[in-house]
C-alpha cells in the first residue's frame, strides 16, 4: 500500500492523493476499495482501478492534515493501510 501527495498546498487549491495497492510475488492486481481518511475521519471510499490504484482530488481546509489510505481487502487480498501522509494547507 502506498499513498502519495505533495506536502504543502494553499487553501482552495485542489490536492490529489493516489493510493496504490500491489501484491508482491504475484501477477494479480488487487481489486476492492480504498478508504481515504484525514486523522481517522473518512474523506471518501473509492474503487481500485484496473491497475490497483485509486485517486482522490479535493480541497482541504487550512491547517495540518495526516492522510491515510486504507485498503479494505477482499477474500484474495488482506486489508492494509498506508503510513500517514502529512500535508499542510496554508
N, C-alpha and C positions, 0 to 999 in steps of 0.2 A: 504494500500500500504506500502510495506516495501522493502528497498534496503540495502544490506549489502556488505561489503568488509573489508579487513584489512586496517589500517590507514597509513601504511608505507611500501614502497617497493623500489626496486632498478631498475634503468633504464635497460631496456632489459628483465626484468623478467615479465612473464605473470601475469596479475591481473584478478581475476574473480569477477564479480558483479552478484548478484542474486536478482531479484525483485519478490516479492510475492504479489498477489492480492487476497483478500478474501472479502466475503460479510457476515458480521456478521448477525446472526439471520436467516440464510438460509442455506440449504444443497447444494445449487447450486454453482458450481465453475465457476467464470467468464471466459469468452473467450475473444479473441481480441488480441491486440498488445501492446507492451511496447516500448517506445522510451527511449533510454539511452542518456543523454546529459552531456557534460562537460562544465560548465559555459555557458549553453544555446547553445552550439554547438553540433549538432546532431552527435552521435557516431554510433548508429545503431538502427534499428527498427526490433524487433523480435516478433514472435508469442508466446502467452502463451501456455504452455503445458497442459496436462490434469489435472494437479494439481494446475493450476493458477500461474505458475512460468515461468520466462524467465531468462536465464543465458547468460551473455556476458563475453568472455575471450579475452583480448587484451593486448598490450604493450603500455604504455603511455610515453611521453617524460618527461624529468626531470622537477621538479618544483611542485607547488601546483595544485591540481585538486579538483573540487567540482562536484561530480557525482549525477545526479538526474534521477530517473526513473519516467516516465510519462505514466500512463495507458490511452490509447486513449478513452476507453469506448465503449459501444455498446448500442443498443436500450434497453437492460435489465439492464445494469450496468453503473453508472455515471463515467465519467472521474475523475482521481485523480492523485496526484503526491506525491512522497516521499519527505522527508526532504533531503537536500543536505548531501551527504556522503563525508567528507573530506578525501583526500588521498594525501600524499606527496611522490613523486618519487625522490630518491636520485641519 
